[in-house]
Amino acid sequence: HPNAVYVLKMDKTLISSDIELQSMVYIIVYLVILLISTLALSAMDIDLITSFSGSVATLGTIGPGFGKTIGSMGNFSTLPDAAKYIFSTNM
């Protein structure tokens, strides 16, 4: 229905608009930090896959990233010190 008003529910409990707003702000801030850290790492001549996957891995604390440098068989030791500071800040 094009004019319907939908209410957000979770386990039959209404979710207030404040909770919706806070959730959206959290997601947006997370994505902005991810974008900024990826761009900062790319500016250090780190390839885009390593920059993005390293940012995701450290921001979400999910383990290794993708690529030869920080993949499952690599580590962060070969990256510049500034990149390590960015990754540490993400954590």
N, C-alpha and C positions, 0 to 999 in steps of 0.2 A: 504494500500500500504506500503510495508516494507521500502521503501526509501523515503517516504514522509517527508516533513518538515512541522510541524504544528505550527501555530502561535496562541498564546493565545490571546483571545479577550474577552471583557466584554462590553455588550451593543454596539456591533459593533465598539468598540474602541480597537485598538491594545494596549496590555500591554507590556511595555518595559521589557527587560531582567533585568534591575536594579530593577524594582518593583517585578519581579518574585524572584530574589535573596533575596531581603529584606523580602519578605513574607516567603520564605523557612527558612531563618535565624531566623525569629521570631518564627515560629512553632518549629524549633529544639531547640531553647533556652527555650521555654515554656516547652517542653517535658523533657529537661535536668533538669530544676528546679523542675519539678514535680517528676522526678525520685530521685533526690538528697534529696528532702524534705521527700518523702515517705521512703527512706532508713534510713534517720536520725531518723525519728519517730519510725520506726521499731526497730532500735537499742536501743530505750528507752523502749523496751518491750511493745509497743503498737501493738495490732494485726494489720495484714496487711490490712484488710478491713477498719478499722478506720483510719489507716495511709494514705492509698490511697485516700479514699473518703474525709477525712479532708483536704488533700493537694489539691485535685481538687476543693473542695468547697471554700477554702480560696484563692487559686490562681486565680480562675475564679470569685470570689465573687458571688457565686450562691446560698448561703444559707446553710442549714444543710447538713451534710454528711450522711453516712449510718452506721448502727451498733447501739448497745445499748448506747454507750457512747455519741456520737455526732449526733445521729439520730434526727428525727423530734421531739421526746419527750425528748431529752437529751440536754446537753450543754457542753462547753469546760472546765468547772470549775474543773472537776475531773482529768484533765490531768496535767502532771508535768509542772512546769514553763517554762522549756526549750522548751517543745512542743508548748506552747502558744507563745513564742518568734518566733519560726519557722513559725507558722501560721500567726502571725502579719507581719513578713517579707514577706510572700507570698502575703499578701494583698497589 
